[in-house]
Amino acid sequence: MANTNKNPLCINELQVYSIVQEAPKVKTINFIAQDFYPYQAGQYALVSIKNTPHITRAYSLSSTPGESRFVSITVREIEGGVGSTWLNNEVKVGDQVWFSNPMGEFSCQQVLADNYLLVGAGSGVTPIMSMARWLLANRPEVNLTVIHSVHSPEDVIFKSEWQELQAKYPKLNLVINASVGATEGFASGRISAEIIKNAVPNVSDYTVMTCGPEAYMVALKDIVTELGVSEDRFFTEAFFNTALAGEISSDKKTTLTINGAKQITAEVPVGMTLLAALEAQEQPVVSGCRTGLCGLCKTKVTGGEYEVVHTGDLTEEEIAQGYVLACSCRVKENVSVSV
């Protein structure tokens, strides 16, 4: 694998030291940073996929500053996912991978509290583990409850390390709930008010930080709001926008015109996100979270019909000028963009 930096955002060269199978289709990749790589617990980084200039994906750093030997990401392979498939199946020990500087405000080092409820669904547990380690080591006085929601007991991520942390820090209150097949030691069923109340009877006194699928976090917010958690003590991180899932038409195509150094015209499926359509044409669009949160993929649409799902932090003036977040915009008919 070439170790030439081709992405202007991904300026940090890291080398793969080891790869650990955490759960079915989930691997932790441990990296050695060539230079000092400062980050906060819970933050994420953009990773240059296949070390190309036009494809990046955002991954939470599952390691913990000051506690972990390596800089690590933990990646669940998603069917058809360009980034996760490459990282899980092609990247090997000794390879160089390029990272952006750390990003994000989803960190217990920025969100200060005396009582934390950290909730991670599936691979959303990666920043939760990062923050749990940091809090246990650096703020032993706080009350800490962690809830890890999984489909089945076989899907627990960091299983052995959770056991080690519980043995080392008896104050850690860990609850793992399994939607199906719950065995001894697991709470049974999907996340619910009952599970929350059993884990944290006084949850109204807690700051809640959660990462997982959007629908999960919406449901969790409804639950804890009913239980007395105020909105200013509820924090989320997400790298997948469920509002954009399942909307691509396989049999309907439309024209996408890309006006840059040269004009490119391509046929793309109706309903595809503008970001995916641009990436398919190997256009170098800067992107990060892919959910409309980071705002990096701001793109100017100059014509055609499209649907905006989320505007993020775009100003009214930018929206009036035709700017959209490419990750949160669906192509409908004869769309033209300027890059």
VMD Tcl script that draws the C-alpha trace (Angstrom):
set ca {
  {0.00 0.00 0.00}
  {1.44 3.39 -0.94}
  {2.05 5.73 1.94}
  {1.64 8.94 -0.03}
  {-0.67 11.49 1.52}
  {-3.26 12.49 -1.09}
  {-6.01 13.97 1.10}
  {-5.55 17.55 2.31}
  {-7.47 16.87 5.54}
  {-5.78 13.59 6.44}
  {-2.31 14.83 7.34}
  {-1.30 12.32 10.02}
  {0.43 9.11 8.95}
  {-0.26 6.17 11.26}
  {1.06 2.62 10.93}
  {-1.00 -0.47 11.70}
  {0.57 -2.32 14.66}
  {-2.05 -4.98 15.33}
  {-5.63 -5.99 14.49}
  {-8.00 -7.55 17.02}
  {-11.29 -9.34 16.27}
  {-13.73 -7.91 18.83}
  {-17.01 -9.50 17.69}
  {-18.50 -10.86 14.45}
  {-17.54 -8.41 11.68}
  {-16.01 -5.99 14.21}
  {-12.27 -5.35 14.42}
  {-10.09 -2.99 16.42}
  {-7.14 -1.64 14.45}
  {-4.28 -0.39 16.63}
  {-2.00 2.23 15.11}
  {1.37 3.71 15.98}
  {1.41 7.45 15.32}
  {4.52 8.67 13.50}
  {4.27 11.97 15.38}
  {2.48 13.14 18.51}
  {-1.27 12.71 18.00}
  {-3.17 14.55 20.77}
  {-6.88 13.85 21.13}
  {-9.63 13.79 23.73}
  {-11.64 10.79 24.88}
  {-14.72 10.43 22.66}
  {-13.43 12.35 19.65}
  {-13.35 11.03 16.09}
  {-11.06 11.35 13.10}
  {-11.47 11.22 9.35}
  {-9.67 8.30 7.73}
  {-8.49 8.45 4.13}
  {-10.00 5.31 2.60}
  {-7.58 3.44 0.34}
  {-5.32 6.48 0.82}
  {-7.21 8.33 -1.92}
  {-7.98 12.06 -2.09}
  {-11.73 11.73 -2.54}
  {-12.98 9.15 0.00}
  {-12.93 9.71 3.74}
  {-14.92 8.17 6.56}
  {-15.33 9.30 10.16}
  {-14.48 6.84 12.93}
  {-14.51 7.37 16.67}
  {-11.18 6.82 18.36}
  {-11.78 3.82 20.60}
  {-8.47 4.29 22.40}
  {-8.06 6.63 25.36}
  {-5.46 9.41 25.68}
  {-3.00 8.70 28.46}
  {-4.38 5.19 29.00}
  {-3.95 3.37 25.68}
  {-0.66 2.34 24.14}
  {-1.96 2.86 20.62}
  {-4.31 5.10 18.66}
  {-7.20 2.79 17.80}
  {-10.40 2.65 15.81}
  {-12.98 -0.12 16.09}
  {-14.89 -0.76 12.88}
  {-17.96 -2.85 12.12}
  {-18.00 -4.12 8.55}
  {-21.11 -2.90 6.76}
  {-22.28 -4.70 3.64}
  {-21.39 -2.50 0.69}
  {-19.54 -0.06 2.92}
  {-16.45 1.18 1.11}
  {-14.58 2.28 4.22}
  {-15.50 -0.50 6.62}
  {-14.88 -3.23 4.02}
  {-11.44 -1.87 3.23}
  {-10.45 -1.51 6.87}
  {-11.77 -4.94 7.87}
  {-10.56 -6.98 4.90}
  {-7.66 -5.26 3.15}
  {-5.69 -3.25 5.68}
  {-2.95 -5.34 7.29}
  {-0.22 -5.00 9.91}
  {2.52 -2.65 8.71}
  {0.29 -0.61 6.40}
  {0.19 3.17 6.57}
  {-3.17 4.89 6.95}
  {-3.77 8.63 6.94}
  {-5.88 10.33 9.62}
  {-7.17 13.87 10.00}
  {-6.57 15.74 13.20}
  {-9.04 14.67 15.91}
  {-12.47 16.28 15.66}
  {-15.66 16.67 17.64}
  {-17.05 17.98 20.89}
  {-18.50 14.65 22.03}
  {-16.06 14.19 24.88}
  {-16.31 13.84 28.63}
  {-13.29 16.14 28.76}
  {-15.50 18.90 27.31}
  {-18.81 17.89 28.91}
  {-18.15 18.19 32.64}
  {-20.49 16.51 35.14}
  {-20.54 14.65 38.45}
  {-22.76 11.82 37.20}
  {-22.42 10.23 33.75}
  {-24.66 7.77 31.93}
  {-22.78 6.64 28.82}
  {-24.92 4.67 26.37}
  {-23.60 2.92 23.26}
  {-25.64 0.88 20.79}
  {-23.72 -1.63 18.69}
  {-20.48 -0.16 17.38}
  {-21.58 3.17 18.86}
  {-19.91 1.87 22.01}
  {-16.48 2.88 20.65}
  {-16.41 6.48 21.97}
  {-18.20 5.23 25.10}
  {-15.30 2.89 25.91}
  {-12.83 5.68 25.24}
  {-14.61 7.97 27.70}
  {-15.26 5.26 30.29}
  {-11.54 4.46 30.54}
  {-10.69 8.15 30.83}
  {-13.26 8.88 33.54}
  {-12.30 5.83 35.60}
  {-8.61 6.74 35.48}
  {-8.81 10.52 35.73}
  {-12.05 11.32 37.57}
  {-12.60 8.45 40.02}
  {-14.90 10.62 42.12}
  {-17.70 10.70 39.51}
  {-20.60 8.27 39.35}
  {-20.38 6.32 36.11}
  {-22.94 4.00 34.52}
  {-22.38 2.47 31.09}
  {-25.13 0.81 29.05}
  {-24.09 -1.21 25.99}
  {-27.02 -2.27 23.79}
  {-26.43 -5.25 21.48}
  {-28.53 -7.50 19.28}
  {-27.36 -10.69 20.99}
  {-24.75 -11.65 23.62}
  {-22.32 -12.62 20.83}
  {-22.31 -9.02 19.62}
  {-20.73 -7.44 22.71}
  {-17.77 -5.28 21.73}
  {-14.77 -5.08 24.12}
  {-16.21 -7.98 26.15}
  {-13.00 -8.98 27.94}
  {-11.97 -5.39 28.60}
  {-15.33 -4.55 30.17}
  {-14.77 -7.47 32.54}
  {-11.26 -6.22 33.35}
  {-12.53 -2.69 34.03}
  {-15.25 -3.99 36.34}
  {-12.67 -5.96 38.30}
  {-10.29 -3.00 38.51}
  {-12.95 -0.35 39.21}
  {-15.79 -1.79 41.33}
  {-17.52 1.60 41.14}
  {-18.21 1.09 37.42}
  {-21.89 0.25 36.91}
  {-22.05 -1.70 33.63}
  {-25.31 -2.88 32.06}
  {-25.42 -4.81 28.78}
  {-28.83 -5.36 27.24}
  {-29.44 -7.85 24.44}
  {-32.45 -7.56 22.14}
  {-32.56 -11.34 21.65}
  {-31.12 -14.36 23.43}
  {-30.25 -12.60 26.68}
  {-28.38 -14.93 29.04}
  {-27.29 -14.58 32.65}
  {-25.72 -11.19 33.25}
  {-27.63 -9.47 30.44}
  {-30.67 -7.21 30.63}
  {-33.31 -8.57 28.26}
  {-34.84 -6.58 25.42}
  {-34.32 -3.31 23.62}
  {-33.46 -0.12 25.46}
  {-36.42 0.92 27.62}
  {-37.44 3.03 30.58}
  {-37.34 -0.09 32.72}
  {-33.72 -0.83 31.80}
  {-32.74 2.79 32.44}
  {-34.53 2.97 35.80}
  {-33.02 -0.33 36.94}
  {-29.54 0.84 35.95}
  {-29.83 4.41 37.25}
  {-32.81 5.02 39.57}
  {-31.86 8.71 39.88}
  {-31.14 9.27 36.18}
  {-32.57 12.81 36.38}
  {-29.33 13.72 38.20}
  {-27.17 12.39 35.36}
  {-25.63 13.75 32.18}
  {-26.38 11.35 29.33}
  {-23.96 10.84 26.42}
  {-24.91 8.39 23.68}
  {-23.67 7.11 20.34}
  {-25.50 4.75 18.00}
  {-28.05 4.62 15.19}
  {-30.15 7.76 14.93}
  {-33.43 5.98 15.72}
  {-31.90 4.47 18.85}
  {-30.73 7.84 20.11}
  {-34.10 9.45 19.42}
  {-35.80 6.69 21.42}
  {-33.29 7.05 24.25}
  {-33.82 10.80 24.39}
  {-37.58 10.33 24.67}
  {-37.08 7.83 27.50}
  {-34.66 9.86 29.59}
  {-36.60 13.08 28.99}
  {-39.67 11.38 30.46}
  {-37.48 10.35 33.39}
  {-36.41 13.93 34.06}
  {-33.16 14.46 32.14}
  {-33.07 18.01 30.76}
  {-32.14 18.66 27.14}
  {-28.96 20.49 28.11}
  {-27.65 17.29 29.69}
  {-28.23 15.01 26.70}
  {-25.40 14.68 24.16}
  {-25.22 12.58 20.99}
  {-22.72 11.41 18.41}
  {-23.74 9.69 15.17}
  {-22.17 8.69 11.87}
  {-25.26 7.35 10.10}
  {-28.37 9.19 8.99}
  {-31.38 6.86 8.99}
  {-33.44 9.52 7.21}
  {-31.34 8.82 4.11}
  {-31.52 5.04 4.22}
  {-33.53 2.98 1.78}
  {-34.50 5.83 -0.53}
  {-32.44 4.99 -3.62}
  {-34.39 3.91 -6.69}
  {-32.58 1.10 -8.50}
  {-34.59 1.49 -11.70}
  {-34.84 5.27 -12.01}
  {-31.87 7.30 -13.15}
  {-31.27 10.99 -13.56}
  {-28.48 13.22 -14.80}
  {-25.86 14.77 -12.54}
  {-23.73 17.54 -14.05}
  {-20.53 18.42 -12.21}
  {-18.97 21.75 -13.12}
  {-15.35 21.98 -12.03}
  {-12.03 22.18 -13.84}
  {-13.91 20.26 -16.51}
  {-17.57 19.38 -16.88}
  {-18.63 15.83 -16.07}
  {-22.07 14.40 -16.81}
  {-23.17 11.12 -15.27}
  {-26.28 9.02 -14.79}
  {-27.02 8.38 -11.09}
  {-29.88 6.64 -9.26}
  {-32.74 8.87 -8.15}
  {-32.59 9.26 -4.38}
  {-28.82 8.77 -4.05}
  {-27.15 11.27 -1.76}
  {-25.27 13.97 -3.57}
  {-22.15 12.98 -1.62}
  {-22.35 9.34 -2.76}
  {-23.00 10.45 -6.34}
  {-19.97 12.75 -6.34}
  {-17.78 10.08 -4.78}
  {-18.92 7.60 -7.43}
  {-17.49 10.02 -10.01}
  {-14.28 10.31 -7.97}
  {-14.87 13.96 -7.21}
  {-12.78 15.13 -4.21}
  {-15.53 16.18 -1.80}
  {-14.35 16.82 1.73}
  {-16.60 14.88 4.08}
  {-16.64 13.68 7.64}
  {-19.58 12.49 9.70}
  {-21.93 11.83 6.73}
  {-24.90 12.76 8.93}
  {-25.05 16.55 8.50}
  {-23.32 17.31 11.78}
  {-19.78 18.34 10.83}
  {-20.66 20.52 7.82}
  {-17.51 19.59 5.89}
  {-19.31 18.47 2.72}
  {-20.90 21.85 1.94}
  {-21.53 21.92 -1.82}
  {-23.18 24.44 -4.14}
  {-26.10 23.17 -6.24}
  {-26.69 25.32 -9.30}
  {-29.75 23.65 -10.78}
  {-32.17 20.75 -10.85}
  {-34.50 19.10 -8.38}
  {-33.20 17.75 -5.09}
  {-34.39 17.06 -1.56}
  {-32.63 18.39 1.52}
  {-32.97 16.25 4.63}
  {-30.78 18.27 6.98}
  {-29.15 21.70 6.73}
  {-26.85 21.47 9.74}
  {-25.17 24.77 10.50}
  {-25.66 26.30 7.05}
  {-26.73 29.92 7.27}
  {-29.90 31.24 5.62}
  {-27.68 33.17 3.22}
  {-25.76 30.02 2.22}
  {-29.00 28.10 1.71}
  {-30.36 30.92 -0.46}
  {-27.18 30.73 -2.56}
  {-27.80 27.04 -3.22}
  {-25.45 25.45 -0.72}
  {-26.38 22.06 0.71}
  {-24.69 19.42 2.81}
  {-23.96 16.78 0.19}
  {-24.42 13.94 2.67}
  {-27.93 15.15 3.52}
  {-29.19 15.95 0.04}
  {-30.96 13.49 -2.27}
  {-30.64 13.80 -6.04}
  {-34.06 13.90 -7.72}
  {-33.83 15.23 -11.30}
  {-31.14 16.80 -13.51}
  {-28.99 18.19 -10.72}
  {-26.04 20.47 -11.45}
  {-23.32 21.28 -8.93}
  {-20.24 23.46 -8.79}
  {-17.11 21.96 -7.26}
}
mol new
graphics top color blue
foreach p $ca { graphics top sphere $p radius 0.5 }
foreach p [lrange $ca 0 end-1] q [lrange $ca 1 end] { graphics top cylinder $p $q radius 0.2 }
display resetview
